[in-house]
């Protein structure tokens, strides 16, 4: 979580005339995001100024290859009692060579960013969305990317989840993805070994539009909500996950193909089937 806060602070400071390295900032300044805004922030938001809300998702390229996922209501996964799931949950850093099934991937995506309900206006535009994880004001500032090595029926490569359609788009095929993942994660063994690496990016303005100066604190907290759901969902199907912040920001953003300013990687978690004797 500390790295989440640090990354968000760095991007927040970038809007000002001078950007100082985090190591040069006083400790009290670094704690600002943890404490939140001490004054009345509500009058300063773009929502209250009457500015239009940002889109609920990033644009989809017109030529993007779409992959339908098994619908959540058809899945017979995740039947383990909640008490057992919570008791057994651990961080897993080694994974079996067994691939995930498409049904298992669908289940994990639904548990972390699945859409349960939407409200639309008279023109059919989404005005509110309710997902399987909490988000202040239902702003949901995250996009889910997959660095995919071993999932049945899918070619290795970079994918993005479309929550409202419960589908994937292929950003690009890449059968040599594992060494690139390793390079972006400081040589760690777990991410390139995993069946799939979940990478959540933040699109900060979705939350900034409504909550102004406390948005960054909210985004950092909500990233934890999403990843904990992944831990529990993975455990319930005999898989494992490990939340990680040890990645190179520039390399990971480039691997995903995001701009690093209005959208950037904020949290990653490799996932794979558990090793039997671990």
Secondary structure, DSSP 8 states (H G I E B T S, - for coil): -HHHHHHHHHHHHTTSS----GGGS-HHHHTHHHH--SS--GGG-TTTTT-----SS----TT-EEEE---GGG-----S-HHHHHHH--B-----S--B-HHHHHHHHHHHH-EEEEEE-TTS-EEEEEESS--GGG---EEEEEEES-BTT--SEEEEEETTTTEEEEEEE-TTHHHHHHHHTTT-HHHHHSSEEEEEEE-THHHHHHHGGGHHHHHHHHHHHHHHHHHHHHHHTTEEEEEE--S-HHHHHHHHT--SSSSEEEEEEEEEE--TT-
